[in-house]
């Protein structure tokens, strides 16, 4: 499987992705070729080698040959893409990127998506960036795209709506649920176009998957910063098990030895209701030979402050430890099967196209066991058997019947 891994240590923008792909083997002529099918006039592509903090990188500039500064609606941009001679797959992915942008803009402005005027995003260079990136990945034979966590920068940025905080509102909306961090460099490091490309095209955000690198592309940002303003693209071959998704999570821990143990159940319930992915208790030995309990919480990055607040408010701890971890997850799906004429949900986990985990929903099985007055273990086993009967593994693919 051919994969591309983008190291966004210096952030990401549309022109940085174009530069990285050109440098990774697409080439200037290849970029112009993939863009030749786009029904868009009044621009020229300038590909040049440049330096960022003393390091070589490829910069792609879109130069306008006419006055094309205009506001466009989403339908205008989709029409430009639809009129092109690009493949249907490229058209769909490019349109998806702009739809994500439109949804984000509509959300932050409180308007319908077709009421949104695309300012910077509607410009010719943004259309070239998006279509060129999508078509360039296809031309290079990339089957899956992965990203590192995104460095956002901090401070303010001047745009069509005035002076805005970093990340800009649309960028922040796009990156909900995505691993990000501010870093210590002032300035906008993830643009709305870069964010939309990353969240639309990426199969996962995290460490580089196991892969053999064939090409390394370096795409230059528009300005020089305190660190090399370069987006690195590792192009190579990876095993099919990159279908797994790796994402950044946090573990919060607190050691407690002076609290009524009856309160732990209440705290765990509050943490789960607030969105914790998992909560568990571990018996430990603390100072002065006192038995204690370690409360552990697994959480999405964006929920850490709220969950930390619950731990401080509801427990007697004076400190919470926090550590960043990476969790690799199997591809998951939920199927519905029939057990004793009742519906039971079953979680299916697969790796490289093969089912390797089948787990009936415990609450469904317990409810059915009580209703039918059967042992829970029997209902659970019937659900597992029915689920295996429901799915068929064929040449690495799963089909249901």
C-alpha positions as CSV (number, residue, x, y, z in Angstrom):
1,X,0.0,0.0,0.0
2,X,1.4,3.4,-1.0
3,X,1.0,5.9,1.8
4,X,1.9,9.5,2.4
5,X,2.8,10.8,5.9
6,X,2.8,14.5,6.5
7,X,4.9,15.8,9.4
8,X,3.2,19.0,10.3
9,X,5.7,20.2,12.9
10,X,5.6,23.6,11.2
11,X,1.9,23.5,10.5
12,X,0.1,22.9,7.2
13,X,-1.3,25.0,4.4
14,X,-2.4,24.3,0.8
15,X,0.7,25.6,-0.8
16,X,2.9,23.7,1.6
17,X,1.2,20.4,0.7
18,X,1.6,21.3,-3.0
19,X,5.3,22.0,-2.5
20,X,5.8,18.7,-0.6
21,X,4.1,16.7,-3.3
22,X,6.0,18.3,-6.1
23,X,9.3,17.7,-4.2
24,X,8.3,14.1,-3.5
25,X,8.2,13.2,-7.1
26,X,5.2,14.9,-8.7
27,X,7.5,17.6,-10.2
28,X,6.5,21.0,-11.6
29,X,5.4,19.5,-15.0
30,X,3.4,16.8,-13.2
31,X,1.6,19.5,-11.1
32,X,0.8,21.5,-14.2
33,X,-0.4,18.4,-15.9
34,X,-2.9,17.4,-13.2
35,X,-4.2,21.0,-13.1
36,X,-4.6,21.2,-16.9
37,X,-8.0,19.5,-16.5
38,X,-9.2,22.3,-14.2
39,X,-11.5,24.8,-15.9
40,X,-9.9,27.8,-14.3
41,X,-8.0,30.6,-16.1
42,X,-6.0,33.7,-15.1
43,X,-3.2,32.1,-13.1
44,X,0.3,30.8,-13.5
45,X,2.3,28.2,-11.4
46,X,5.8,29.2,-10.3
47,X,7.8,26.3,-8.7
48,X,11.1,27.3,-7.1
49,X,13.6,26.0,-4.7
50,X,14.0,28.1,-1.6
51,X,15.5,28.1,2.0
52,X,13.7,28.1,5.2
53,X,15.9,28.6,8.3
54,X,18.8,27.5,6.2
55,X,17.2,24.3,4.8
56,X,16.2,23.6,1.3
57,X,12.5,23.2,0.4
58,X,10.2,23.5,-2.6
59,X,7.9,26.5,-2.8
60,X,4.8,26.6,-5.1
61,X,3.4,30.1,-5.9
62,X,0.2,30.7,-7.7
63,X,0.5,34.0,-9.6
64,X,-2.6,35.7,-10.8
65,X,-2.5,37.0,-14.4
66,X,-5.8,38.9,-14.0
67,X,-7.9,40.4,-11.2
68,X,-9.6,37.3,-9.8
69,X,-10.3,38.6,-6.2
70,X,-13.9,37.8,-5.8
71,X,-16.3,36.2,-3.4
72,X,-17.7,32.9,-4.3
73,X,-20.3,30.6,-2.9
74,X,-19.8,26.9,-2.4
75,X,-22.0,26.2,-5.4
76,X,-19.7,28.4,-7.6
77,X,-16.6,26.4,-6.5
78,X,-18.3,23.0,-6.9
79,X,-19.4,24.1,-10.4
80,X,-15.8,24.9,-11.3
81,X,-14.7,21.5,-10.1
82,X,-17.6,19.7,-11.9
83,X,-16.8,21.4,-15.2
84,X,-13.2,20.0,-15.1
85,X,-11.9,16.9,-16.9
86,X,-10.5,15.5,-13.6
87,X,-11.4,12.0,-12.5
88,X,-14.6,11.5,-10.6
89,X,-12.6,10.5,-7.5
90,X,-10.5,13.7,-7.6
91,X,-13.7,15.8,-8.2
92,X,-15.4,14.2,-5.2
93,X,-12.5,14.6,-2.8
94,X,-11.8,18.2,-3.8
95,X,-15.5,19.0,-3.4
96,X,-15.5,17.3,0.0
97,X,-12.7,19.6,1.1
98,X,-14.7,22.7,0.2
99,X,-17.8,21.3,1.7
100,X,-15.9,20.9,5.0
101,X,-14.7,24.5,4.7
102,X,-18.2,25.7,4.0
103,X,-19.7,23.9,6.9
104,X,-17.0,25.3,9.3
105,X,-17.6,28.9,8.0
106,X,-21.3,28.5,8.2
107,X,-21.0,27.2,11.8
108,X,-18.9,30.0,13.1
109,X,-21.0,32.7,11.4
110,X,-24.4,31.1,12.3
111,X,-25.6,31.0,8.6
112,X,-26.6,28.5,6.1
113,X,-23.8,27.0,4.0
114,X,-25.0,28.6,0.8
115,X,-25.1,32.1,2.5
116,X,-21.4,31.9,3.1
117,X,-19.1,34.0,0.9
118,X,-15.7,32.4,0.5
119,X,-13.2,35.2,0.7
120,X,-9.6,33.9,0.9
121,X,-10.9,30.4,0.4
122,X,-12.8,31.3,-2.7
123,X,-9.7,32.8,-4.4
124,X,-8.0,31.1,-7.4
125,X,-5.0,30.1,-5.4
126,X,-7.1,28.2,-2.9
127,X,-8.9,26.2,-5.6
128,X,-5.5,25.4,-7.2
129,X,-4.1,24.3,-3.8
130,X,-7.0,22.0,-3.1
131,X,-7.4,20.5,-6.5
132,X,-3.7,20.3,-7.0
133,X,-3.2,18.5,-3.7
134,X,-6.0,16.0,-4.3
135,X,-5.0,15.3,-7.9
136,X,-1.3,15.2,-7.0
137,X,-1.8,12.5,-4.4
138,X,-3.7,10.5,-7.0
139,X,-1.0,10.9,-9.6
140,X,1.6,9.7,-7.1
141,X,-0.5,6.6,-6.5
142,X,-1.1,7.4,-2.8
143,X,-3.8,5.1,-1.3
144,X,-3.9,6.4,2.2
145,X,-2.8,9.7,3.9
146,X,-1.6,10.2,7.5
147,X,-0.7,13.3,9.5
148,X,1.2,14.1,12.6
149,X,-0.6,16.2,15.2
150,X,-0.8,19.8,13.9
151,X,1.2,22.7,15.4
152,X,-1.2,25.7,15.4
153,X,1.0,28.6,16.5
154,X,-0.5,31.4,18.6
155,X,-1.4,35.1,18.5
156,X,-3.6,36.8,16.0
157,X,-4.0,36.8,12.2
158,X,-5.3,39.5,9.8
159,X,-7.9,38.3,7.3
160,X,-11.0,39.4,5.5
161,X,-13.0,39.5,8.7
162,X,-10.4,41.6,10.5
163,X,-8.0,40.6,13.3
164,X,-8.8,37.1,14.5
165,X,-7.2,34.9,17.2
166,X,-5.1,31.9,16.2
167,X,-6.4,29.4,15.3
168,X,-8.9,31.3,13.2
169,X,-12.5,30.4,14.0
170,X,-13.1,28.3,10.9
171,X,-9.8,26.5,11.5
172,X,-10.7,25.8,15.1
173,X,-14.1,24.4,14.0
174,X,-12.5,22.1,11.5
175,X,-10.0,20.7,14.0
176,X,-12.5,19.6,16.6
177,X,-11.4,16.1,17.6
178,X,-8.0,16.4,15.9
179,X,-4.7,16.2,17.8
180,X,-3.3,19.7,17.9
181,X,-1.0,21.8,20.0
182,X,0.0,25.5,20.0
183,X,3.8,25.2,20.3
184,X,6.0,28.2,21.0
185,X,6.1,30.0,17.7
186,X,3.9,33.0,17.2
187,X,1.9,33.2,14.0
188,X,-0.7,31.2,12.1
189,X,0.7,27.8,11.2
190,X,-2.4,26.0,10.1
191,X,-4.6,27.8,7.6
192,X,-8.3,27.0,7.0
193,X,-7.4,25.4,3.6
194,X,-4.6,23.3,5.2
195,X,-7.0,22.2,8.0
196,X,-9.7,21.2,5.6
197,X,-7.3,19.2,3.4
198,X,-5.8,17.5,6.5
199,X,-9.1,16.5,8.1
200,X,-10.8,15.5,4.8
201,X,-7.9,13.4,3.4
202,X,-6.2,11.9,6.4
203,X,-6.9,8.4,7.6
204,X,-5.4,9.2,11.0
205,X,-3.3,11.6,13.1
206,X,-0.4,10.4,15.2
207,X,3.1,8.9,14.9
208,X,4.4,7.8,11.5
209,X,3.0,4.3,10.6
210,X,5.5,1.5,9.9
211,X,6.5,2.2,6.4
212,X,9.5,2.0,4.0
213,X,10.2,5.6,2.8
214,X,10.8,5.9,-1.0
215,X,10.7,9.7,-1.4
216,X,10.9,12.6,1.0
217,X,9.2,15.9,-0.1
218,X,9.8,19.2,1.5
219,X,7.2,21.9,1.0
220,X,8.0,25.5,2.0
221,X,5.6,27.8,3.8
222,X,5.2,31.4,2.7
223,X,7.4,33.0,5.4
224,X,10.5,32.2,7.4
225,X,10.0,31.4,11.1
226,X,12.1,30.6,14.1
227,X,12.1,27.0,13.0
228,X,12.2,25.6,9.4
229,X,8.8,26.5,8.0
230,X,8.6,23.2,6.1
231,X,6.0,20.5,5.7
232,X,7.6,17.1,5.2
233,X,5.9,14.4,3.2
234,X,7.2,10.9,3.6
235,X,6.1,8.9,0.6
236,X,6.5,5.1,0.8
237,X,5.1,1.6,1.2
238,X,3.3,0.4,4.3
239,X,1.7,-2.9,5.3
240,X,-2.0,-3.2,4.9
241,X,-2.5,-3.1,8.7
242,X,-2.2,0.7,8.4
243,X,-6.0,0.4,8.2
244,X,-5.7,0.7,12.0
245,X,-6.0,4.2,13.3
246,X,-3.6,5.7,15.8
247,X,-4.6,8.8,17.7
248,X,-3.4,10.9,20.5
249,X,-5.1,10.6,23.9
250,X,-4.4,11.6,27.5
251,X,-4.3,9.6,30.7
252,X,-5.1,11.5,34.0
253,X,-4.1,9.8,37.2
254,X,-4.6,10.6,40.9
255,X,-3.5,8.7,44.0
256,X,-6.0,8.8,46.8
257,X,-5.7,7.3,50.4
258,X,-7.9,9.5,52.5
259,X,-11.3,9.4,50.8
260,X,-14.5,7.4,51.6
261,X,-14.3,4.5,49.0
262,X,-18.1,4.8,48.5
263,X,-17.4,8.0,46.6
264,X,-15.4,6.4,43.9
265,X,-18.4,5.0,42.1
266,X,-20.0,8.5,41.9
267,X,-16.8,10.0,40.6
268,X,-16.3,7.3,37.9
269,X,-19.9,7.8,36.8
270,X,-19.4,11.6,36.5
271,X,-16.2,11.1,34.5
272,X,-17.9,8.7,32.0
273,X,-20.9,11.0,31.6
274,X,-18.5,13.9,30.9
275,X,-17.0,11.9,28.0
276,X,-14.1,9.9,29.4
277,X,-13.2,7.0,27.1
278,X,-12.4,4.8,30.1
279,X,-12.1,5.0,33.9
280,X,-10.5,2.5,36.1
281,X,-9.3,2.0,39.7
282,X,-6.1,0.3,40.8
283,X,-5.2,-0.7,44.4
284,X,-1.8,0.7,45.4
285,X,0.4,1.0,48.4
286,X,1.1,4.6,49.4
287,X,3.4,6.3,51.9
288,X,3.2,5.4,55.6
289,X,2.2,1.9,54.4
290,X,-1.4,3.1,53.8
291,X,-3.5,1.3,51.2
292,X,-4.7,3.6,48.5
293,X,-6.4,3.8,45.1
294,X,-5.1,5.1,41.8
295,X,-7.9,6.7,39.8
296,X,-7.1,6.6,36.0
297,X,-9.0,8.3,33.2
298,X,-8.4,7.9,29.4
299,X,-9.6,11.0,27.5
300,X,-9.6,12.9,24.3
301,X,-7.3,15.9,24.4
302,X,-10.1,18.5,24.3
303,X,-11.8,17.0,27.4
304,X,-8.8,17.0,29.7
305,X,-9.6,20.4,31.4
306,X,-13.2,19.3,32.2
307,X,-12.2,15.9,33.5
308,X,-9.4,17.3,35.6
309,X,-11.9,19.7,37.2
310,X,-14.2,16.8,38.1
311,X,-11.3,14.9,39.8
312,X,-10.2,17.9,41.8
313,X,-13.8,18.8,42.8
314,X,-15.1,15.4,43.6
315,X,-12.1,13.7,45.1
316,X,-9.7,14.6,47.9
317,X,-6.5,14.5,45.8
318,X,-4.2,17.6,45.7
319,X,-2.7,16.7,42.3
320,X,-3.5,15.1,39.0
321,X,-0.8,13.6,36.7
322,X,-1.3,13.9,33.0
323,X,0.5,12.0,30.2
324,X,0.1,11.9,26.5
325,X,-0.3,8.4,25.0
326,X,-1.1,7.0,21.5
327,X,-3.8,4.4,21.1
328,X,-4.0,2.3,18.0
329,X,-7.5,1.1,17.2
330,X,-8.9,-1.6,15.0
331,X,-11.4,-0.7,12.4
332,X,-14.7,-0.9,14.1
333,X,-18.3,-1.4,13.1
334,X,-21.6,-2.2,14.8
335,X,-23.9,-4.9,13.4
336,X,-27.3,-6.0,14.6
337,X,-28.1,-9.6,15.1
338,X,-31.1,-11.6,16.3
339,X,-30.9,-13.6,19.5
340,X,-34.1,-15.3,20.8
341,X,-36.1,-12.9,18.5
342,X,-34.5,-9.9,20.1
343,X,-32.0,-7.4,18.5
344,X,-28.5,-7.3,20.0
345,X,-25.7,-5.0,19.0
346,X,-22.3,-6.5,18.4
347,X,-19.0,-4.7,17.9
348,X,-16.8,-6.0,15.2
349,X,-13.1,-5.3,15.1
350,X,-11.1,-6.0,12.0
351,X,-7.4,-5.7,11.0
352,X,-6.2,-5.9,7.4
353,X,-9.7,-6.8,6.3
354,X,-10.1,-9.8,8.7
355,X,-12.4,-10.0,11.7
356,X,-10.3,-10.6,14.8
357,X,-12.7,-9.3,17.6
358,X,-16.4,-10.0,18.1
359,X,-18.0,-8.4,21.2
360,X,-21.7,-8.3,21.9
361,X,-23.0,-5.2,23.7
362,X,-23.1,-6.2,27.4
363,X,-26.1,-4.1,28.3
364,X,-28.2,-5.6,25.4
365,X,-27.2,-9.2,26.5
366,X,-28.0,-8.4,30.2
367,X,-31.4,-6.9,29.3
368,X,-32.3,-10.0,27.2
369,X,-31.1,-12.4,29.9
370,X,-33.4,-10.8,32.5
371,X,-36.3,-10.6,30.1
372,X,-36.0,-14.3,28.9
373,X,-34.9,-15.5,32.3
374,X,-31.8,-17.2,30.8
375,X,-28.2,-17.2,32.2
376,X,-26.3,-14.1,31.0
377,X,-23.3,-16.3,29.9
378,X,-25.7,-18.3,27.6
379,X,-27.1,-15.2,26.0
380,X,-23.6,-13.8,25.5
381,X,-22.4,-17.0,23.8
382,X,-25.5,-17.1,21.6
383,X,-24.8,-13.5,20.5
384,X,-21.1,-14.3,19.6
385,X,-22.1,-17.4,17.6
386,X,-24.9,-15.5,15.8
387,X,-22.4,-12.7,15.0
388,X,-19.9,-15.1,13.5
389,X,-22.6,-16.7,11.4
390,X,-23.6,-13.2,10.2
391,X,-20.3,-12.3,8.7
392,X,-18.1,-14.0,6.1
393,X,-14.4,-13.4,5.5
394,X,-13.6,-13.4,1.8
395,X,-10.1,-12.6,0.4
396,X,-9.4,-10.1,3.1
397,X,-12.8,-8.4,2.8
398,X,-15.8,-8.6,5.1
399,X,-19.2,-9.1,3.6
400,X,-22.5,-9.3,5.6
401,X,-25.6,-11.3,4.6
